[in-house]
C-alpha cells in the first residue's frame, strides 16, 4: 500500500508521461489549426469571432492563431522548440478561455485543460523522448528540461 501512494517517479516514467501529453496536445492543436486553414470552420468565420472580441485586423489574427495552433502542434509532436511553442499556445488558450468562452464552464473546459497541459509542458520541458533532448550537449544542465528539472533528472 505504501508504494501505491509513493510520489517519487523515475525520470524515465516522467518522460513517458510528457511524451503522451505532447502527442495528445500536438494532435489536438494540429487538427484545430489545420481545420481553421482549410475551412472547418472557415478562416472567414473564425476571423468574425476574432472581430467579435474586439481584436483589430481580425483576419490577420485569425491567421496568427491558425498558424500558431498548426505549427505549435507540430513542434509538440516532434518535441522541438517546445518552450516557445507552449508559450504561444498558452496565450492562444488564455484568450480562447477568457475572451471567446468568457470563463464559461463546461463550454470552456477543453481550452482550460489545454492551457494546463501547455503550462505543464512549458515548466517541465519536452522530456527525454524529444528531438530537443537528442540535440543537447552533455554539459548543458537545462537543455530539454523546464524550470522544474534538476541536474539528476536531465534527459
MODELLER restraints for C-alpha pairs under 7 A, 6 or more apart:
rsr = mdl.restraints
at = mdl.atoms
rsr.add(forms.Gaussian(group=physical.xy_distance, feature=features.Distance(at['CA:11:A'], at['CA:153:A']), mean=5.80, stdev=0.5))
rsr.add(forms.Gaussian(group=physical.xy_distance, feature=features.Distance(at['CA:15:A'], at['CA:127:A']), mean=4.67, stdev=0.5))
rsr.add(forms.Gaussian(group=physical.xy_distance, feature=features.Distance(at['CA:15:A'], at['CA:128:A']), mean=5.69, stdev=0.5))
rsr.add(forms.Gaussian(group=physical.xy_distance, feature=features.Distance(at['CA:15:A'], at['CA:129:A']), mean=6.46, stdev=0.5))
rsr.add(forms.Gaussian(group=physical.xy_distance, feature=features.Distance(at['CA:18:A'], at['CA:126:A']), mean=6.27, stdev=0.5))
rsr.add(forms.Gaussian(group=physical.xy_distance, feature=features.Distance(at['CA:18:A'], at['CA:127:A']), mean=6.01, stdev=0.5))
rsr.add(forms.Gaussian(group=physical.xy_distance, feature=features.Distance(at['CA:19:A'], at['CA:129:A']), mean=6.51, stdev=0.5))
rsr.add(forms.Gaussian(group=physical.xy_distance, feature=features.Distance(at['CA:21:A'], at['CA:117:A']), mean=6.93, stdev=0.5))
rsr.add(forms.Gaussian(group=physical.xy_distance, feature=features.Distance(at['CA:22:A'], at['CA:76:A']), mean=5.16, stdev=0.5))
rsr.add(forms.Gaussian(group=physical.xy_distance, feature=features.Distance(at['CA:22:A'], at['CA:77:A']), mean=5.88, stdev=0.5))
rsr.add(forms.Gaussian(group=physical.xy_distance, feature=features.Distance(at['CA:23:A'], at['CA:76:A']), mean=6.70, stdev=0.5))
rsr.add(forms.Gaussian(group=physical.xy_distance, feature=features.Distance(at['CA:23:A'], at['CA:77:A']), mean=5.11, stdev=0.5))
rsr.add(forms.Gaussian(group=physical.xy_distance, feature=features.Distance(at['CA:25:A'], at['CA:73:A']), mean=6.98, stdev=0.5))
rsr.add(forms.Gaussian(group=physical.xy_distance, feature=features.Distance(at['CA:26:A'], at['CA:73:A']), mean=3.95, stdev=0.5))
rsr.add(forms.Gaussian(group=physical.xy_distance, feature=features.Distance(at['CA:26:A'], at['CA:74:A']), mean=6.15, stdev=0.5))
rsr.add(forms.Gaussian(group=physical.xy_distance, feature=features.Distance(at['CA:26:A'], at['CA:76:A']), mean=5.08, stdev=0.5))
rsr.add(forms.Gaussian(group=physical.xy_distance, feature=features.Distance(at['CA:26:A'], at['CA:77:A']), mean=5.13, stdev=0.5))
rsr.add(forms.Gaussian(group=physical.xy_distance, feature=features.Distance(at['CA:27:A'], at['CA:73:A']), mean=6.38, stdev=0.5))
rsr.add(forms.Gaussian(group=physical.xy_distance, feature=features.Distance(at['CA:29:A'], at['CA:69:A']), mean=4.92, stdev=0.5))
rsr.add(forms.Gaussian(group=physical.xy_distance, feature=features.Distance(at['CA:29:A'], at['CA:70:A']), mean=5.98, stdev=0.5))
rsr.add(forms.Gaussian(group=physical.xy_distance, feature=features.Distance(at['CA:29:A'], at['CA:73:A']), mean=4.78, stdev=0.5))
rsr.add(forms.Gaussian(group=physical.xy_distance, feature=features.Distance(at['CA:30:A'], at['CA:69:A']), mean=6.01, stdev=0.5))
rsr.add(forms.Gaussian(group=physical.xy_distance, feature=features.Distance(at['CA:30:A'], at['CA:70:A']), mean=4.38, stdev=0.5))
rsr.add(forms.Gaussian(group=physical.xy_distance, feature=features.Distance(at['CA:30:A'], at['CA:73:A']), mean=4.82, stdev=0.5))
rsr.add(forms.Gaussian(group=physical.xy_distance, feature=features.Distance(at['CA:30:A'], at['CA:74:A']), mean=6.49, stdev=0.5))
rsr.add(forms.Gaussian(group=physical.xy_distance, feature=features.Distance(at['CA:32:A'], at['CA:69:A']), mean=6.68, stdev=0.5))
rsr.add(forms.Gaussian(group=physical.xy_distance, feature=features.Distance(at['CA:33:A'], at['CA:66:A']), mean=4.37, stdev=0.5))
rsr.add(forms.Gaussian(group=physical.xy_distance, feature=features.Distance(at['CA:33:A'], at['CA:67:A']), mean=6.17, stdev=0.5))
rsr.add(forms.Gaussian(group=physical.xy_distance, feature=features.Distance(at['CA:33:A'], at['CA:69:A']), mean=4.63, stdev=0.5))
rsr.add(forms.Gaussian(group=physical.xy_distance, feature=features.Distance(at['CA:33:A'], at['CA:70:A']), mean=4.34, stdev=0.5))
rsr.add(forms.Gaussian(group=physical.xy_distance, feature=features.Distance(at['CA:34:A'], at['CA:70:A']), mean=5.93, stdev=0.5))
rsr.add(forms.Gaussian(group=physical.xy_distance, feature=features.Distance(at['CA:35:A'], at['CA:41:A']), mean=6.40, stdev=0.5))
rsr.add(forms.Gaussian(group=physical.xy_distance, feature=features.Distance(at['CA:36:A'], at['CA:42:A']), mean=5.66, stdev=0.5))
rsr.add(forms.Gaussian(group=physical.xy_distance, feature=features.Distance(at['CA:36:A'], at['CA:43:A']), mean=5.42, stdev=0.5))
rsr.add(forms.Gaussian(group=physical.xy_distance, feature=features.Distance(at['CA:36:A'], at['CA:66:A']), mean=5.80, stdev=0.5))
rsr.add(forms.Gaussian(group=physical.xy_distance, feature=features.Distance(at['CA:37:A'], at['CA:43:A']), mean=6.09, stdev=0.5))
rsr.add(forms.Gaussian(group=physical.xy_distance, feature=features.Distance(at['CA:37:A'], at['CA:66:A']), mean=6.35, stdev=0.5))
rsr.add(forms.Gaussian(group=physical.xy_distance, feature=features.Distance(at['CA:43:A'], at['CA:62:A']), mean=6.59, stdev=0.5))
rsr.add(forms.Gaussian(group=physical.xy_distance, feature=features.Distance(at['CA:46:A'], at['CA:62:A']), mean=6.35, stdev=0.5))
rsr.add(forms.Gaussian(group=physical.xy_distance, feature=features.Distance(at['CA:47:A'], at['CA:58:A']), mean=5.07, stdev=0.5))
rsr.add(forms.Gaussian(group=physical.xy_distance, feature=features.Distance(at['CA:47:A'], at['CA:59:A']), mean=5.00, stdev=0.5))
rsr.add(forms.Gaussian(group=physical.xy_distance, feature=features.Distance(at['CA:47:A'], at['CA:62:A']), mean=5.11, stdev=0.5))
rsr.add(forms.Gaussian(group=physical.xy_distance, feature=features.Distance(at['CA:50:A'], at['CA:58:A']), mean=5.40, stdev=0.5))
rsr.add(forms.Gaussian(group=physical.xy_distance, feature=features.Distance(at['CA:50:A'], at['CA:62:A']), mean=6.72, stdev=0.5))
rsr.add(forms.Gaussian(group=physical.xy_distance, feature=features.Distance(at['CA:51:A'], at['CA:58:A']), mean=5.10, stdev=0.5))
rsr.add(forms.Gaussian(group=physical.xy_distance, feature=features.Distance(at['CA:53:A'], at['CA:99:A']), mean=6.35, stdev=0.5))
rsr.add(forms.Gaussian(group=physical.xy_distance, feature=features.Distance(at['CA:53:A'], at['CA:100:A']), mean=6.86, stdev=0.5))
rsr.add(forms.Gaussian(group=physical.xy_distance, feature=features.Distance(at['CA:65:A'], at['CA:92:A']), mean=6.79, stdev=0.5))
rsr.add(forms.Gaussian(group=physical.xy_distance, feature=features.Distance(at['CA:68:A'], at['CA:88:A']), mean=6.96, stdev=0.5))
rsr.add(forms.Gaussian(group=physical.xy_distance, feature=features.Distance(at['CA:68:A'], at['CA:89:A']), mean=6.69, stdev=0.5))
rsr.add(forms.Gaussian(group=physical.xy_distance, feature=features.Distance(at['CA:69:A'], at['CA:89:A']), mean=6.66, stdev=0.5))
rsr.add(forms.Gaussian(group=physical.xy_distance, feature=features.Distance(at['CA:72:A'], at['CA:85:A']), mean=4.86, stdev=0.5))
rsr.add(forms.Gaussian(group=physical.xy_distance, feature=features.Distance(at['CA:72:A'], at['CA:89:A']), mean=6.72, stdev=0.5))
rsr.add(forms.Gaussian(group=physical.xy_distance, feature=features.Distance(at['CA:75:A'], at['CA:81:A']), mean=6.06, stdev=0.5))
rsr.add(forms.Gaussian(group=physical.xy_distance, feature=features.Distance(at['CA:75:A'], at['CA:82:A']), mean=6.20, stdev=0.5))
rsr.add(forms.Gaussian(group=physical.xy_distance, feature=features.Distance(at['CA:75:A'], at['CA:85:A']), mean=6.65, stdev=0.5))
rsr.add(forms.Gaussian(group=physical.xy_distance, feature=features.Distance(at['CA:76:A'], at['CA:82:A']), mean=5.97, stdev=0.5))
rsr.add(forms.Gaussian(group=physical.xy_distance, feature=features.Distance(at['CA:78:A'], at['CA:130:A']), mean=6.39, stdev=0.5))
rsr.add(forms.Gaussian(group=physical.xy_distance, feature=features.Distance(at['CA:78:A'], at['CA:131:A']), mean=6.34, stdev=0.5))
rsr.add(forms.Gaussian(group=physical.xy_distance, feature=features.Distance(at['CA:79:A'], at['CA:126:A']), mean=5.76, stdev=0.5))
rsr.add(forms.Gaussian(group=physical.xy_distance, feature=features.Distance(at['CA:79:A'], at['CA:130:A']), mean=4.33, stdev=0.5))
rsr.add(forms.Gaussian(group=physical.xy_distance, feature=features.Distance(at['CA:79:A'], at['CA:131:A']), mean=5.28, stdev=0.5))
rsr.add(forms.Gaussian(group=physical.xy_distance, feature=features.Distance(at['CA:79:A'], at['CA:132:A']), mean=6.12, stdev=0.5))
rsr.add(forms.Gaussian(group=physical.xy_distance, feature=features.Distance(at['CA:80:A'], at['CA:130:A']), mean=6.76, stdev=0.5))
rsr.add(forms.Gaussian(group=physical.xy_distance, feature=features.Distance(at['CA:80:A'], at['CA:131:A']), mean=5.53, stdev=0.5))
rsr.add(forms.Gaussian(group=physical.xy_distance, feature=features.Distance(at['CA:80:A'], at['CA:132:A']), mean=5.16, stdev=0.5))
rsr.add(forms.Gaussian(group=physical.xy_distance, feature=features.Distance(at['CA:82:A'], at['CA:125:A']), mean=6.94, stdev=0.5))
rsr.add(forms.Gaussian(group=physical.xy_distance, feature=features.Distance(at['CA:82:A'], at['CA:126:A']), mean=6.32, stdev=0.5))
rsr.add(forms.Gaussian(group=physical.xy_distance, feature=features.Distance(at['CA:83:A'], at['CA:122:A']), mean=5.26, stdev=0.5))
rsr.add(forms.Gaussian(group=physical.xy_distance, feature=features.Distance(at['CA:83:A'], at['CA:125:A']), mean=6.96, stdev=0.5))
rsr.add(forms.Gaussian(group=physical.xy_distance, feature=features.Distance(at['CA:86:A'], at['CA:118:A']), mean=5.13, stdev=0.5))
rsr.add(forms.Gaussian(group=physical.xy_distance, feature=features.Distance(at['CA:86:A'], at['CA:121:A']), mean=6.93, stdev=0.5))
rsr.add(forms.Gaussian(group=physical.xy_distance, feature=features.Distance(at['CA:86:A'], at['CA:122:A']), mean=5.72, stdev=0.5))
rsr.add(forms.Gaussian(group=physical.xy_distance, feature=features.Distance(at['CA:87:A'], at['CA:122:A']), mean=6.89, stdev=0.5))
rsr.add(forms.Gaussian(group=physical.xy_distance, feature=features.Distance(at['CA:90:A'], at['CA:115:A']), mean=5.62, stdev=0.5))
rsr.add(forms.Gaussian(group=physical.xy_distance, feature=features.Distance(at['CA:90:A'], at['CA:118:A']), mean=6.03, stdev=0.5))
rsr.add(forms.Gaussian(group=physical.xy_distance, feature=features.Distance(at['CA:90:A'], at['CA:119:A']), mean=6.97, stdev=0.5))
rsr.add(forms.Gaussian(group=physical.xy_distance, feature=features.Distance(at['CA:93:A'], at['CA:111:A']), mean=5.58, stdev=0.5))
rsr.add(forms.Gaussian(group=physical.xy_distance, feature=features.Distance(at['CA:93:A'], at['CA:115:A']), mean=5.61, stdev=0.5))
rsr.add(forms.Gaussian(group=physical.xy_distance, feature=features.Distance(at['CA:94:A'], at['CA:115:A']), mean=6.96, stdev=0.5))
rsr.add(forms.Gaussian(group=physical.xy_distance, feature=features.Distance(at['CA:96:A'], at['CA:111:A']), mean=6.63, stdev=0.5))
rsr.add(forms.Gaussian(group=physical.xy_distance, feature=features.Distance(at['CA:97:A'], at['CA:103:A']), mean=5.67, stdev=0.5))
rsr.add(forms.Gaussian(group=physical.xy_distance, feature=features.Distance(at['CA:97:A'], at['CA:108:A']), mean=5.72, stdev=0.5))
rsr.add(forms.Gaussian(group=physical.xy_distance, feature=features.Distance(at['CA:97:A'], at['CA:111:A']), mean=5.67, stdev=0.5))
rsr.add(forms.Gaussian(group=physical.xy_distance, feature=features.Distance(at['CA:97:A'], at['CA:112:A']), mean=6.47, stdev=0.5))
rsr.add(forms.Gaussian(group=physical.xy_distance, feature=features.Distance(at['CA:101:A'], at['CA:107:A']), mean=6.84, stdev=0.5))
rsr.add(forms.Gaussian(group=physical.xy_distance, feature=features.Distance(at['CA:101:A'], at['CA:108:A']), mean=5.59, stdev=0.5))
rsr.add(forms.Gaussian(group=physical.xy_distance, feature=features.Distance(at['CA:122:A'], at['CA:146:A']), mean=6.41, stdev=0.5))
rsr.add(forms.Gaussian(group=physical.xy_distance, feature=features.Distance(at['CA:123:A'], at['CA:146:A']), mean=4.66, stdev=0.5))
rsr.add(forms.Gaussian(group=physical.xy_distance, feature=features.Distance(at['CA:123:A'], at['CA:147:A']), mean=5.31, stdev=0.5))
rsr.add(forms.Gaussian(group=physical.xy_distance, feature=features.Distance(at['CA:123:A'], at['CA:148:A']), mean=6.18, stdev=0.5))
rsr.add(forms.Gaussian(group=physical.xy_distance, feature=features.Distance(at['CA:124:A'], at['CA:145:A']), mean=5.77, stdev=0.5))
rsr.add(forms.Gaussian(group=physical.xy_distance, feature=features.Distance(at['CA:124:A'], at['CA:146:A']), mean=4.07, stdev=0.5))
rsr.add(forms.Gaussian(group=physical.xy_distance, feature=features.Distance(at['CA:124:A'], at['CA:147:A']), mean=6.26, stdev=0.5))
rsr.add(forms.Gaussian(group=physical.xy_distance, feature=features.Distance(at['CA:124:A'], at['CA:148:A']), mean=5.59, stdev=0.5))
rsr.add(forms.Gaussian(group=physical.xy_distance, feature=features.Distance(at['CA:124:A'], at['CA:149:A']), mean=6.48, stdev=0.5))
rsr.add(forms.Gaussian(group=physical.xy_distance, feature=features.Distance(at['CA:125:A'], at['CA:144:A']), mean=5.57, stdev=0.5))
rsr.add(forms.Gaussian(group=physical.xy_distance, feature=features.Distance(at['CA:125:A'], at['CA:145:A']), mean=4.23, stdev=0.5))
rsr.add(forms.Gaussian(group=physical.xy_distance, feature=features.Distance(at['CA:125:A'], at['CA:146:A']), mean=4.22, stdev=0.5))
rsr.add(forms.Gaussian(group=physical.xy_distance, feature=features.Distance(at['CA:126:A'], at['CA:144:A']), mean=5.90, stdev=0.5))
rsr.add(forms.Gaussian(group=physical.xy_distance, feature=features.Distance(at['CA:126:A'], at['CA:145:A']), mean=6.59, stdev=0.5))
rsr.add(forms.Gaussian(group=physical.xy_distance, feature=features.Distance(at['CA:127:A'], at['CA:133:A']), mean=6.87, stdev=0.5))
rsr.add(forms.Gaussian(group=physical.xy_distance, feature=features.Distance(at['CA:127:A'], at['CA:144:A']), mean=6.12, stdev=0.5))
rsr.add(forms.Gaussian(group=physical.xy_distance, feature=features.Distance(at['CA:127:A'], at['CA:145:A']), mean=6.43, stdev=0.5))
rsr.add(forms.Gaussian(group=physical.xy_distance, feature=features.Distance(at['CA:127:A'], at['CA:155:A']), mean=6.23, stdev=0.5))
rsr.add(forms.Gaussian(group=physical.xy_distance, feature=features.Distance(at['CA:128:A'], at['CA:155:A']), mean=4.39, stdev=0.5))
rsr.add(forms.Gaussian(group=physical.xy_distance, feature=features.Distance(at['CA:132:A'], at['CA:144:A']), mean=5.46, stdev=0.5))
rsr.add(forms.Gaussian(group=physical.xy_distance, feature=features.Distance(at['CA:133:A'], at['CA:143:A']), mean=6.87, stdev=0.5))
rsr.add(forms.Gaussian(group=physical.xy_distance, feature=features.Distance(at['CA:133:A'], at['CA:144:A']), mean=4.97, stdev=0.5))
rsr.add(forms.Gaussian(group=physical.xy_distance, feature=features.Distance(at['CA:133:A'], at['CA:155:A']), mean=5.87, stdev=0.5))
rsr.add(forms.Gaussian(group=physical.xy_distance, feature=features.Distance(at['CA:136:A'], at['CA:143:A']), mean=5.75, stdev=0.5))
rsr.add(forms.Gaussian(group=physical.xy_distance, feature=features.Distance(at['CA:141:A'], at['CA:151:A']), mean=5.86, stdev=0.5))
rsr.add(forms.Gaussian(group=physical.xy_distance, feature=features.Distance(at['CA:141:A'], at['CA:154:A']), mean=6.79, stdev=0.5))
rsr.add(forms.Gaussian(group=physical.xy_distance, feature=features.Distance(at['CA:144:A'], at['CA:155:A']), mean=6.58, stdev=0.5))
rsr.add(forms.Gaussian(group=physical.xy_distance, feature=features.Distance(at['CA:145:A'], at['CA:154:A']), mean=6.69, stdev=0.5))
